[in-house]
Amino acid sequence: MAAVVCGNTHLPYVRLAGGRLVINPGSAGMPYGRPGAHWALLGPGADLRRTAYDVEAAAVRVAAESTYPQAAAWADTCPRAPPTDARALEVSGPMDGRPAAP
């Protein structure tokens, strides 16, 4: 079976669409759902995985060393308290034709 591996939604999933396996492994630095580095082990099929890391140390380092102007605010949100998968679907809905949440 042919597979398509994609990204940019930061939400891990494996779906069958049009006879193809569509895989989004998620995100290491900006995950939705649980903190950690989300990734996929590919072989026959796909196995979604998550590797824990020291989120606090990563957030502190990003805030201290990044030249990104909003690095501290990003560190408070993305690695420390990632949005839920429900929030991801709410935000992405209008982009894929679903109505915005009330």
C-alpha positions as CSV (number, residue, x, y, z in Angstrom):
1,M,0.0,0.0,0.0
2,A,1.3,3.5,-0.9
3,A,1.8,5.9,2.0
4,V,1.9,9.7,2.2
5,V,3.8,11.2,5.1
6,C,2.9,14.8,5.8
7,G,3.2,17.4,8.5
8,N,2.5,21.0,9.6
9,T,-0.7,20.3,11.6
10,H,1.3,19.1,14.6
11,L,-1.4,16.6,15.3
12,P,-0.3,13.0,15.0
13,Y,-2.6,10.7,13.0
14,V,-2.7,7.7,10.7
15,R,-5.7,7.5,8.3
16,L,-6.7,5.6,5.2
17,A,-7.8,7.9,2.4
18,G,-8.4,6.9,-1.2
19,G,-6.5,3.6,-0.7
20,R,-3.4,5.3,0.7
21,L,-2.1,5.4,4.2
22,V,-1.8,9.1,5.3
23,I,0.6,9.6,8.2
24,N,1.3,12.8,10.2
25,P,3.8,12.0,13.0
26,G,3.1,15.1,15.0
27,S,5.7,17.5,16.3
28,A,8.6,17.6,18.6
29,G,8.5,21.2,19.7
30,M,4.9,22.3,19.1
31,P,2.7,19.3,19.8
32,Y,-1.0,19.1,20.3
33,G,-2.1,16.8,23.1
34,R,0.6,15.5,25.4
35,P,4.0,17.1,25.8
36,G,7.0,15.3,24.2
37,A,8.5,14.7,20.8
38,H,5.9,13.0,18.7
39,W,7.2,10.8,15.8
40,A,6.3,7.8,13.7
41,L,8.1,4.5,13.1
42,L,7.5,3.6,9.5
43,G,7.6,0.1,8.2
44,P,4.7,-2.0,7.1
45,G,2.2,0.6,8.3
46,A,3.0,3.3,10.9
47,D,3.4,3.2,14.6
48,L,2.9,6.6,16.3
49,R,5.4,7.2,19.1
50,R,6.2,9.8,21.7
51,T,9.5,10.4,23.5
52,A,9.5,12.3,26.7
53,Y,12.1,15.0,27.3
54,D,12.8,17.6,29.9
55,V,10.2,20.1,28.8
56,E,11.0,22.7,31.4
57,A,14.7,22.7,30.5
58,A,13.8,23.1,26.9
59,A,11.4,25.9,27.5
60,V,14.0,27.8,29.7
61,R,16.7,27.4,27.1
62,V,14.5,28.6,24.2
63,A,13.3,31.6,26.2
64,A,17.0,32.5,27.1
65,E,18.8,31.7,23.9
66,S,16.3,32.3,21.0
67,T,16.4,35.5,18.9
68,Y,12.7,35.0,18.2
69,P,11.0,38.1,19.8
70,Q,8.1,36.1,21.4
71,A,10.3,33.1,22.5
72,A,9.3,33.3,26.2
73,A,5.6,33.4,25.3
74,W,6.1,30.5,22.9
75,A,7.9,28.5,25.5
76,D,5.1,29.0,28.0
77,T,2.5,27.7,25.5
78,C,4.0,25.1,23.2
79,P,6.3,22.8,25.2
80,R,5.0,23.6,28.7
81,A,1.3,23.5,28.1
82,P,0.5,22.2,24.6
83,P,-3.0,22.9,23.3
84,T,-5.3,19.8,23.3
85,D,-6.1,17.8,20.2
86,A,-9.7,19.1,20.4
87,R,-8.3,22.7,20.2
88,A,-6.2,21.7,17.1
89,L,-9.4,20.5,15.4
90,E,-11.2,23.6,16.4
91,V,-8.5,25.9,15.0
92,S,-8.0,23.9,11.7
93,G,-11.7,23.4,11.0
94,P,-12.2,26.6,9.1
95,M,-9.1,25.9,7.0
96,D,-10.5,22.6,5.7
97,G,-14.1,23.8,5.1
98,R,-15.7,23.1,8.5
99,P,-17.5,26.0,10.2
100,A,-15.6,27.8,13.0
101,A,-16.6,26.9,16.5
102,P,-19.1,29.2,18.2
